[in-house]
Amino acid sequence: MTRYAKRYVEIEIDREDMLSLTRRMTLKRTSITRVAGAYIDPEGFIEGTFNTRFLKLSIPERVKNLEIAKAIPFADTNRNLKRYRMPNKNGVKDSLWQLLMGVRAAGLENDSLLDIFYEMMADKYQSDQEYGVFIFHDRYDIPSKAADHKRLGESVQVFEYLICAVCRVSGDYEPEKPECGFLFPAYSQGGALMNCIDIFQANEAHPHNEFAEMLLQ
C-alpha cells in the first residue's frame, strides 16, 4: 500500500464509466478542445511550454496525443487508476482544487494558471530524465438514455474535465507512455464528482508517491 493510500480513502471506480469516455477518444469522435503542457528537466527547470487548439494539430499529432490522453481513463481500473476524495479545501485560497477548477473553467486558455501547475510539478515531481506534462481539456455531451439504456438523442448535460499525463521524453521531446496522471473531476454515472480525482500510476509497485501527495495535499 502506498503512503498516500494509507491517509486517503479510495472510492470504487465503475469501469463502464471510464469506457464511456475512452470510446470517444478517436479522430472522428473526440471532443477534446485544447492540449497544453510543459517540458521539465530532472533538476526541475521548465524548458518550454505549449498550448494549442486540438484541431490545429496535424492528424499524426492528434493520434499521438489521443493515445496519451486515453491511457489515463483506459488504465486498469481500481489498480493503476484509483479514485480519491480531495481534501475539503473548496473555499481555501490557492488550494490545488481551486487551481484545477480554474484551469478547467478557462478551458486551458489561462496560461498563468497553467504556469502555477507546471511550477508545482517542477518542484515536486522526481525524475531522472526529462519529462513532459500534457494537459487535455474535454467537454463530453452526455447522451440521455431510456430505461433500457438506448440513446434518446439530445444530451441533457455536459461533463467538462481535464486529463493530465506525465511522460518521459527523449530526442526532440518525443513522449513515451504515461508514467502517471489524473482525471479531474472524476466521472460517475453520467455526472461529475467535483471533489474527487482519479489518479493514474503506471507502475503500481513503484508509484510516484510525490505526485499523488501533491494532488491530495
MOSULSUL-V962772 format. One record per backbone hydrogen bond with DSSP energy under -0.5 kcal/mol. CO is the residue of the C=O (numbers start at 0). NH is the residue of the N-H. E is the energy in kcal/mol with one decimal. If there is no record, write none. Layout:
<<CO/NH/E> <CO/NH/E>>
This chain:
<<1/5/-1.1> <2/5/-0.6> <2/6/-0.7> <3/6/-0.8> <3/7/-1.8> <8/84/-0.8> <10/82/-0.7> <12/14/-0.6> <13/16/-0.9> <13/17/-1.2> <14/18/-2.2> <15/19/-1.9> <16/20/-0.9> <17/20/-0.6> <17/21/-2.4> <18/22/-2.3> <20/23/-1.0> <21/24/-1.6> <23/25/-2.0> <25/29/-2.4> <30/138/-0.8> <32/53/-2.3> <33/136/-2.0> <34/51/-2.4> <35/134/-3.5> <36/49/-2.2> <37/132/-2.9> <38/46/-2.7> <38/47/-1.0> <39/130/-2.5> <40/43/-2.4> <43/45/-0.5> <44/40/-2.4> <44/46/-0.8> <47/38/-2.6> <49/36/-2.4> <51/34/-2.3> <52/55/-1.3> <53/56/-1.5> <57/61/-2.6> <58/62/-2.5> <59/63/-2.2> <60/64/-2.5> <61/65/-2.5> <62/66/-1.9> <63/67/-1.5> <64/68/-2.6> <65/69/-2.9> <66/70/-1.3> <68/71/-1.3> <68/72/-0.7> <69/73/-2.1> <71/74/-1.2> <74/76/-0.6> <75/78/-1.7> <75/79/-2.1> <75/80/-1.8> <79/81/-0.5> <79/200/-2.5> <80/77/-2.7> <81/198/-3.3> <82/10/-2.2> <83/85/-0.5> <83/196/-2.5> <86/88/-2.3> <88/91/-1.7> <91/94/-1.5> <94/98/-2.0> <95/99/-2.9> <96/100/-2.3> <97/101/-2.0> <98/102/-2.4> <99/103/-2.5> <100/104/-2.6> <101/105/-1.9> <102/107/-1.9> <103/106/-1.2> <105/108/-1.4> <108/110/-0.6> <109/113/-1.7> <110/114/-2.6> <111/115/-1.4> <112/116/-1.6> <113/117/-2.6> <114/118/-2.3> <115/119/-1.8> <116/120/-2.3> <117/121/-2.9> <118/122/-1.7> <119/123/-2.1> <120/124/-2.8> <124/126/-0.6> <129/168/-2.3> <130/39/-2.9> <131/133/-0.6> <131/166/-2.5> <132/37/-1.5> <133/164/-2.7> <134/35/-2.7> <135/162/-1.9> <136/32/-2.6> <136/33/-0.9> <137/160/-2.2> <138/140/-0.7> <139/141/-1.0> <139/158/-2.8> <141/155/-1.5> <141/156/-0.8> <143/151/-2.9> <143/152/-0.7> <145/148/-2.2> <149/145/-2.4> <153/143/-1.0> <156/141/-2.1> <157/159/-0.7> <158/139/-2.9> <158/160/-0.5> <160/137/-2.3> <161/183/-2.4> <162/135/-3.0> <163/181/-2.0> <164/133/-3.0> <164/166/-0.6> <165/178/-3.4> <165/179/-1.1> <166/131/-3.7> <167/175/-2.9> <169/173/-3.0> <170/172/-1.6> <172/174/-0.6> <173/169/-1.9> <176/167/-0.5> <178/201/-2.9> <178/202/-0.5> <179/165/-3.1> <180/199/-3.0> <181/163/-2.8> <182/197/-2.4> <183/161/-3.6> <185/192/-2.9> <187/190/-1.0> <190/187/-2.9> <191/193/-0.9> <192/185/-1.1> <192/195/-2.1> <194/85/-3.3> <195/184/-0.5> <195/185/-1.6> <196/83/-2.5> <196/198/-0.6> <197/182/-2.1> <198/81/-2.5> <199/180/-1.7> <201/203/-0.8> <203/206/-0.5> <206/208/-1.6> <207/210/-0.9> <207/211/-1.6> <208/212/-2.8> <209/213/-1.4> <210/214/-1.8> <211/215/-2.0> <212/216/-0.6> <213/216/-0.6>>
